[in-house]
């Protein structure tokens, strides 16, 4: 099922975060702002509108900080969603995994899907995703994952890993499969590192462009080996580059629909990379609505909506003759706009990687769990 079929409402709960990941894509933007948390009033209104206009009853908790830092708010939103949507409501969280025992107890009984942002064996995880005081994060995350698996019982709960790929773990992918397997994790999604989101697109920032280094060919070579190895162990090992390999689509992801991502400052975003609406920069094309405090309702920007909805492989020149286009959909809008400044821009290195992967391992059977 193509990634664009993952229809849901996402809540960007808070700017608070208890880790200091070295590659955080919104760290600079977040630290420049006054600390913000999504108002419950906006979250409830978002649920009312989404449930009225969509068949989906899937809700999701995400950044820009760590969602569990606003645990009580997350609990209130989930309760309200179930009040409005009943037993059909399903819940998903992307977390850094560094939560306390009270939070993990609630997660056990209230969530269906938990993706832990976890970069592999402790030496990698601790270097890339430490606590602010540089203490290692791996021990508490391992403990929490093992506890959730030990106590899951018959609950409808999946705990998986979402891995940021960098030069540290790019050549250790088979080792990562074994490591996550030892923690009880059977579903793994890997995402190549990309440049941080700032005020200007990467193409206009020569220094940032020069600093960004990621060996995509090495990643792909090692991914294919790890994918085949994981299949032998009955473990799912995926890549963001393959997120549309289990179906055919002309659009890449939910940003083309779009579906709502409610920001802490009261806007409606179409993309995980655009977590604030008040900041005016090259990514504002993804902000397609705003909460009106006086009218107590969302107001939308039709031109921005249409621009995203029109983004299809039928309208992208470099996709026209590509044999992989229906298993790609033009690739990630957020990354493309961040790096090229255009909705129909291109990341040639990614195009080559997707074509290689499709030849080597795709198309694939329907995924049990779509990319976070």
C-alpha positions as CSV (number, residue, x, y, z in Angstrom):
1,X,0.0,0.0,0.0
2,X,1.6,3.3,-1.1
3,X,2.8,5.6,1.7
4,X,0.2,8.2,0.6
5,X,-2.5,5.9,1.8
6,X,-1.4,6.4,5.4
7,X,-4.2,8.8,6.2
8,X,-4.0,10.1,9.7
9,X,-3.9,13.2,11.9
10,X,-0.6,14.1,13.5
11,X,0.0,16.1,16.6
12,X,3.3,18.0,16.9
13,X,3.0,18.1,20.7
14,X,5.9,20.2,22.0
15,X,9.3,21.8,21.4
16,X,10.7,20.1,24.6
17,X,13.2,17.4,24.1
18,X,15.3,15.4,26.5
19,X,18.0,14.2,24.0
20,X,20.4,16.3,21.9
21,X,20.8,14.4,18.6
22,X,23.8,15.5,16.7
23,X,21.9,15.6,13.3
24,X,18.6,17.0,14.5
25,X,16.9,18.6,11.4
26,X,15.0,21.2,13.4
27,X,17.3,21.9,16.4
28,X,18.4,25.4,15.3
29,X,14.9,26.4,14.5
30,X,13.5,25.0,17.7
31,X,16.1,26.7,20.0
32,X,15.4,30.1,18.4
33,X,11.8,29.9,19.5
34,X,10.1,30.3,22.9
35,X,9.2,26.9,24.2
36,X,5.8,25.9,22.8
37,X,3.2,23.2,23.3
38,X,0.2,22.3,21.2
39,X,-3.0,23.7,22.8
40,X,-5.5,21.0,23.7
41,X,-8.3,23.1,22.2
42,X,-6.6,23.0,18.7
43,X,-6.0,19.2,19.0
44,X,-9.6,18.5,19.8
45,X,-10.8,20.7,16.9
46,X,-8.5,18.9,14.6
47,X,-9.9,15.5,15.6
48,X,-13.4,16.7,15.2
49,X,-12.7,18.0,11.7
50,X,-10.5,15.1,10.6
51,X,-13.0,12.4,11.8
52,X,-15.8,14.3,10.1
53,X,-14.1,14.5,6.7
54,X,-12.1,11.2,6.6
55,X,-12.8,7.5,7.0
56,X,-9.5,7.1,8.8
57,X,-9.4,6.9,12.6
58,X,-5.7,6.8,13.0
59,X,-3.9,9.4,15.2
60,X,-0.2,10.0,15.5
61,X,2.1,11.8,18.0
62,X,5.3,13.3,16.7
63,X,7.9,16.1,17.3
64,X,9.3,18.7,16.9
65,X,10.6,17.8,20.3
66,X,9.9,14.5,22.2
67,X,6.2,13.8,22.4
68,X,6.4,12.0,25.7
69,X,7.7,15.2,27.3
70,X,4.0,16.3,27.2
71,X,2.7,13.0,28.4
72,X,-0.5,14.3,30.0
73,X,-1.5,16.2,26.8
74,X,-0.8,13.1,24.8
75,X,-3.1,11.1,27.1
76,X,-5.9,13.7,26.9
77,X,-5.7,13.8,23.1
78,X,-5.9,10.0,22.9
79,X,-8.8,9.9,25.3
80,X,-10.7,12.5,23.3
81,X,-10.0,10.7,20.0
82,X,-11.4,7.5,21.4
83,X,-14.4,9.4,22.8
84,X,-15.2,10.7,19.3
85,X,-14.1,7.7,17.2
86,X,-14.7,4.7,19.4
87,X,-13.0,1.3,19.0
88,X,-12.0,2.1,15.5
89,X,-9.3,4.6,16.7
90,X,-5.7,3.4,16.3
91,X,-2.7,5.2,17.8
92,X,0.9,5.7,16.8
93,X,3.9,7.4,18.4
94,X,7.4,8.2,17.1
95,X,9.5,8.6,20.2
96,X,13.2,8.8,21.2
97,X,12.4,6.0,23.7
98,X,14.0,7.8,26.7
99,X,10.8,7.9,28.8
100,X,10.1,6.9,32.4
101,X,8.2,3.9,33.8
102,X,4.9,5.9,34.2
103,X,4.9,6.8,30.5
104,X,5.8,3.3,29.3
105,X,3.0,1.8,31.4
106,X,0.6,4.1,29.6
107,X,2.0,3.4,26.2
108,X,1.5,-0.3,26.8
109,X,-2.2,0.1,27.3
110,X,-3.0,2.9,25.0
111,X,-0.9,2.7,21.8
112,X,-0.9,0.4,18.8
113,X,2.3,1.4,17.1
114,X,5.5,2.7,18.7
115,X,8.4,3.7,16.5
116,X,11.5,4.3,18.5
117,X,14.1,6.5,16.9
118,X,17.1,4.3,17.6
119,X,20.3,4.3,15.6
120,X,21.7,0.8,16.3
121,X,24.2,-0.7,18.8
122,X,25.0,1.4,21.9
123,X,28.3,2.9,20.6
124,X,26.4,4.4,17.6
125,X,23.3,5.4,19.6
126,X,25.2,7.0,22.4
127,X,27.3,9.0,20.0
128,X,24.5,10.2,17.7
129,X,21.7,10.5,20.3
130,X,23.0,11.4,23.7
131,X,21.4,13.2,26.6
132,X,22.2,16.9,26.9
133,X,24.9,16.1,29.6
134,X,26.4,13.6,27.1
135,X,25.3,10.6,29.2
136,X,24.5,7.5,27.1
137,X,20.8,7.0,26.0
138,X,21.1,3.4,24.9
139,X,20.7,1.8,28.4
140,X,17.3,3.4,29.2
141,X,16.0,2.8,25.7
142,X,17.0,-0.9,25.7
143,X,15.3,-1.3,29.1
144,X,12.1,0.4,27.9
145,X,11.9,-1.7,24.7
146,X,12.6,-5.0,26.5
147,X,10.0,-4.1,29.2
148,X,7.3,-3.3,26.6
149,X,7.9,-6.6,24.8
150,X,7.9,-8.6,28.1
151,X,4.7,-7.1,29.2
152,X,2.8,-6.8,25.9
153,X,0.8,-10.1,26.3
154,X,-2.1,-10.2,23.8
155,X,-2.2,-6.4,23.4
156,X,-2.3,-5.0,19.8
157,X,1.1,-3.3,20.1
158,X,4.0,-3.2,17.8
159,X,7.3,-1.7,18.8
160,X,9.7,-1.0,15.9
161,X,12.9,0.9,15.2
162,X,13.2,4.0,13.0
163,X,16.9,4.4,12.2
164,X,18.7,7.5,10.9
165,X,21.6,6.3,8.6
166,X,24.9,8.2,8.9
167,X,28.5,7.4,8.3
168,X,28.6,5.6,11.6
169,X,26.1,2.9,10.9
170,X,26.0,2.8,7.1
171,X,28.3,-0.2,6.9
172,X,26.9,-2.0,10.0
173,X,23.4,-2.7,8.8
174,X,23.5,-6.5,9.2
175,X,24.8,-6.0,12.7
176,X,21.9,-3.7,13.4
177,X,19.4,-6.3,12.3
178,X,20.9,-8.7,14.9
179,X,21.0,-6.1,17.6
180,X,17.4,-5.0,17.2
181,X,16.3,-8.7,17.0
182,X,18.0,-9.2,20.4
183,X,15.6,-6.6,21.8
184,X,12.5,-8.2,20.3
185,X,12.2,-5.7,17.4
186,X,10.9,-7.3,14.2
187,X,10.2,-4.1,12.1
188,X,13.0,-1.7,11.1
189,X,12.8,1.4,8.9
190,X,16.0,3.1,7.9
191,X,16.2,6.7,6.7
192,X,19.3,8.3,5.1
193,X,20.5,11.5,6.9
194,X,19.6,14.7,5.1
195,X,20.6,18.4,5.6
196,X,18.8,20.3,8.4
197,X,15.9,22.6,7.6
198,X,16.8,26.2,8.0
199,X,15.7,29.6,6.5
200,X,17.1,28.9,2.9
201,X,17.1,25.9,0.7
202,X,20.3,23.9,0.7
203,X,21.0,24.8,-3.0
204,X,21.4,28.5,-1.8
205,X,23.7,27.6,1.0
206,X,27.1,26.6,-0.4
207,X,28.6,26.0,3.1
208,X,25.8,23.6,4.1
209,X,26.0,21.8,0.8
210,X,29.7,21.3,1.2
211,X,29.3,20.0,4.7
212,X,26.7,17.4,3.9
213,X,28.2,14.1,3.2
214,X,26.3,10.8,2.8
215,X,27.6,7.9,0.7
216,X,24.3,6.8,-0.9
217,X,25.9,4.1,-3.0
218,X,27.5,2.5,0.1
219,X,24.1,2.8,1.9
220,X,22.3,1.0,-0.9
221,X,24.9,-1.8,-1.2
222,X,24.8,-2.5,2.5
223,X,21.0,-2.1,2.7
224,X,20.5,-4.8,0.0
225,X,22.7,-7.2,2.0
226,X,20.9,-6.4,5.3
227,X,17.5,-6.6,3.6
228,X,18.2,-10.1,2.3
229,X,19.7,-11.2,5.7
230,X,16.7,-9.8,7.6
231,X,14.3,-11.8,5.4
232,X,16.0,-15.0,6.4
233,X,15.4,-14.1,10.0
234,X,11.7,-13.1,9.3
235,X,12.4,-9.5,10.1
236,X,11.2,-6.5,8.1
237,X,14.0,-4.2,7.1
238,X,12.9,-1.2,5.0
239,X,14.2,2.0,3.7
240,X,12.5,5.4,3.2
241,X,13.6,4.9,-0.4
242,X,11.5,1.8,-0.7
243,X,8.4,3.1,1.1
244,X,6.3,2.8,-2.1
245,X,7.6,-0.5,-3.3
246,X,4.5,-2.4,-2.1
247,X,2.2,-0.7,-4.5
248,X,1.9,1.7,-7.3
249,X,1.3,5.5,-6.9
250,X,1.7,8.7,-8.7
251,X,2.3,10.7,-5.5
252,X,5.0,10.0,-3.0
253,X,3.5,10.6,0.4
254,X,0.6,12.0,2.5
255,X,1.9,15.6,2.0
256,X,0.3,15.4,-1.5
257,X,-3.1,14.6,-0.1
258,X,-2.5,16.4,2.3
259,X,-3.4,15.2,5.8
260,X,-3.1,17.5,8.9
261,X,-0.1,17.9,11.1
262,X,-1.0,20.3,13.9
263,X,1.9,22.5,15.0
264,X,2.6,23.9,18.5
265,X,2.1,27.4,17.2
266,X,-1.3,26.8,15.8
267,X,-0.8,26.0,12.1
268,X,-1.7,23.1,9.9
269,X,1.3,21.5,8.2
270,X,1.5,18.9,5.5
271,X,4.9,17.6,6.3
272,X,7.0,16.3,9.2
273,X,9.9,18.6,8.2
274,X,7.7,21.7,8.7
275,X,6.9,21.8,12.4
276,X,6.1,25.5,12.8
277,X,4.0,27.9,10.8
278,X,5.0,31.3,12.1
279,X,8.5,31.0,10.8
280,X,8.6,32.4,7.3
281,X,11.0,30.5,5.1
282,X,11.3,28.4,1.9
283,X,9.3,25.5,3.5
284,X,6.1,27.6,4.1
285,X,4.6,26.0,1.0
286,X,3.7,23.1,3.4
287,X,1.7,25.3,5.8
288,X,-1.8,25.1,4.4
289,X,-3.9,26.3,7.3
290,X,-4.1,28.2,10.6
291,X,-6.2,28.1,13.7
292,X,-8.4,31.2,14.1
293,X,-8.7,31.8,17.9
294,X,-11.6,34.2,17.6
295,X,-13.7,32.0,15.3
296,X,-12.6,28.8,16.9
297,X,-12.0,27.1,13.5
298,X,-9.3,26.3,11.0
299,X,-8.8,28.5,8.0
300,X,-7.1,27.1,4.9
301,X,-4.9,28.4,2.0
302,X,-6.4,27.0,-1.2
303,X,-3.4,27.8,-3.5
304,X,-0.9,26.0,-1.3
305,X,-3.3,23.0,-1.1
306,X,-3.7,22.8,-4.8
307,X,0.1,23.1,-5.4
308,X,0.7,20.0,-3.2
309,X,-2.2,18.1,-4.6
310,X,-1.1,18.7,-8.2
311,X,2.4,17.3,-7.5
312,X,2.4,14.0,-9.4
313,X,4.8,12.0,-11.5
314,X,2.6,13.1,-14.4
315,X,3.7,16.7,-13.8
316,X,7.4,16.2,-13.0
317,X,9.6,16.3,-16.1
318,X,12.4,14.1,-14.7
319,X,9.9,11.4,-13.7
320,X,8.3,11.1,-17.2
321,X,10.5,8.3,-18.6
322,X,11.6,6.7,-15.3
323,X,10.8,3.0,-15.0
324,X,10.6,3.4,-11.2
325,X,8.2,6.3,-11.1
326,X,5.1,4.4,-9.9
327,X,7.1,2.8,-7.1
328,X,8.5,6.2,-6.1
329,X,6.0,8.9,-6.7
330,X,8.6,11.7,-7.2
331,X,10.3,11.2,-3.8
332,X,9.8,13.1,-0.5
333,X,8.4,16.6,-1.0
334,X,9.9,17.8,2.2
335,X,13.5,16.8,1.3
336,X,13.1,18.0,-2.2
337,X,11.9,21.4,-1.3
338,X,14.4,21.8,1.5
339,X,17.3,21.0,-0.9
340,X,16.1,22.5,-4.2
341,X,13.5,25.1,-3.2
342,X,10.9,23.6,-5.6
343,X,8.0,21.2,-5.3
344,X,9.0,19.5,-8.5
345,X,12.8,19.5,-7.7
346,X,15.0,16.5,-8.0
347,X,17.6,14.7,-5.9
348,X,19.5,12.8,-8.6
349,X,21.5,10.7,-6.1
350,X,18.2,9.4,-4.6
351,X,16.7,8.7,-8.1
352,X,19.6,6.5,-8.9
353,X,19.4,4.7,-5.5
354,X,15.7,4.0,-5.9
355,X,16.1,2.6,-9.4
356,X,18.9,0.3,-8.1
357,X,16.8,-0.9,-5.2
358,X,13.8,-1.6,-7.3
359,X,15.9,-3.7,-9.7
360,X,17.5,-5.6,-6.8
361,X,14.7,-6.2,-4.4
362,X,11.4,-4.8,-5.6
363,X,8.5,-4.6,-6.1
364,X,7.6,-5.9,-2.6
365,X,4.6,-7.5,-0.9
366,X,2.3,-5.3,1.1
367,X,4.0,-3.9,4.2
368,X,2.5,-4.7,7.6
369,X,3.4,-1.3,8.9
370,X,3.9,1.8,6.7
371,X,6.8,4.1,7.2
372,X,6.4,6.3,10.3
